Amino acid sequence: MDKLEKYRGLIQQILNEYVEFSASDKSTETVPVFDKENDRYLLMEIGRVNGKRIHFCLVNLEIKNEKIWIHYDGTEANFGQQLIENGVPKSDIVPAFMSPEMRKFTDFAVA
């Protein structure tokens, strides 16, 4: 299997598993958004809590230059660790939420 296809499938699987895990809360809905053409993947939280509209991004991932870029992870699930546990080498994961200067001090890809 092609590396990009593997990464696409893995990201979708992990995000869908998170949706299934979080399905117990009925006031909001966790919605996966897959832009397969541009390799962008989101998890959105949508609903109402105490009458207030909830609409925000929980996770923002992208595949760019054959690496998985983690732009944002607002969960306790630690998607970077889940990727590693599913066979993605740290050299193919970019913690994009960190500045490039700080990335070089990690075991992850700089860019």
C-alpha positions as CSV (number, residue, x, y, z in Angstrom):
1,M,0.0,0.0,0.0
2,D,1.2,3.5,-0.9
3,K,2.4,5.5,2.1
4,L,0.0,8.4,1.4
5,E,-3.0,6.0,1.2
6,K,-1.9,4.3,4.4
7,Y,-1.7,7.7,6.2
8,R,-5.0,8.9,4.8
9,G,-6.7,5.7,6.0
10,L,-5.1,5.8,9.4
11,I,-6.0,9.4,10.0
12,Q,-9.6,8.7,9.1
13,Q,-9.7,5.6,11.3
14,I,-8.3,7.4,14.3
15,L,-10.6,10.3,14.0
16,N,-13.7,8.1,13.5
17,E,-12.7,6.1,16.6
18,Y,-12.6,9.3,18.5
19,V,-16.1,10.2,17.3
20,E,-17.4,6.8,18.4
21,F,-15.7,7.2,21.8
22,S,-17.2,10.7,22.3
23,A,-20.7,9.8,21.2
24,S,-22.1,9.7,24.8
25,D,-22.6,13.4,25.1
26,K,-25.9,14.3,23.5
27,S,-25.8,18.1,23.8
28,T,-23.0,18.3,21.3
29,E,-21.9,16.3,18.3
30,T,-18.3,15.5,17.3
31,V,-18.1,15.6,13.5
32,P,-15.2,14.4,11.3
33,V,-14.5,16.5,8.2
34,F,-12.4,14.8,5.6
35,D,-11.1,16.8,2.6
36,K,-9.5,13.9,0.8
37,E,-8.6,15.9,-2.3
38,N,-6.5,18.4,-0.3
39,D,-5.5,15.9,2.5
40,R,-7.0,18.0,5.3
41,Y,-8.8,16.4,8.2
42,L,-10.7,18.0,11.1
43,L,-12.8,17.1,14.1
44,M,-15.4,19.7,14.9
45,E,-17.5,20.0,18.0
46,I,-21.0,21.3,17.2
47,G,-24.1,21.8,19.3
48,R,-25.5,23.8,22.2
49,V,-24.5,23.8,25.9
50,N,-26.7,25.8,28.3
51,G,-28.3,27.5,25.4
52,K,-25.0,28.7,23.9
53,R,-23.9,27.7,20.4
54,I,-20.9,25.5,20.3
55,H,-18.9,25.3,17.1
56,F,-15.1,24.8,17.2
57,C,-12.3,22.7,15.9
58,L,-11.0,19.9,18.2
59,V,-8.3,18.5,15.8
60,N,-6.7,19.8,12.6
61,L,-4.4,17.5,10.7
62,E,-2.9,17.7,7.2
63,I,-0.8,15.5,5.0
64,K,1.8,17.7,3.2
65,N,5.0,16.5,1.5
66,E,4.3,13.0,2.7
67,K,4.3,14.0,6.3
68,I,1.4,14.3,8.8
69,W,1.2,17.9,10.1
70,I,-0.6,18.3,13.4
71,H,-1.8,21.9,13.3
72,Y,-4.0,21.6,16.4
73,D,-5.0,18.9,18.9
74,G,-7.5,20.1,21.5
75,T,-8.2,16.7,22.9
76,E,-6.7,14.5,25.6
77,A,-6.4,11.7,23.0
78,N,-2.9,12.8,21.9
79,F,-3.2,12.1,18.2
80,G,0.6,12.3,17.6
81,Q,1.0,9.4,20.0
82,Q,-1.8,7.4,18.4
83,L,-0.1,7.9,15.0
84,I,3.2,6.5,16.4
85,E,1.4,3.6,18.0
86,N,-0.1,2.8,14.6
87,G,3.3,2.7,12.9
88,V,3.9,6.3,11.7
89,P,7.6,7.2,12.3
90,K,8.2,10.4,14.3
91,S,10.2,11.6,11.2
92,D,6.9,11.7,9.3
93,I,5.0,13.7,12.0
94,V,5.3,17.5,12.1
95,P,4.1,19.2,15.3
96,A,3.0,22.3,13.3
97,F,1.6,23.9,16.5
98,M,5.2,24.4,17.5
99,S,7.5,27.0,16.0
100,P,10.1,25.6,13.6
101,E,12.8,26.7,16.0
102,M,11.2,24.6,18.8
103,R,10.6,21.5,16.6
104,K,14.3,20.9,16.1
105,F,14.5,20.1,19.8
106,T,12.0,17.2,19.4
107,D,12.3,13.8,17.9
108,F,9.6,14.8,15.3
109,A,10.0,16.2,11.8
110,V,10.9,19.9,11.6
111,A,9.0,20.3,8.3
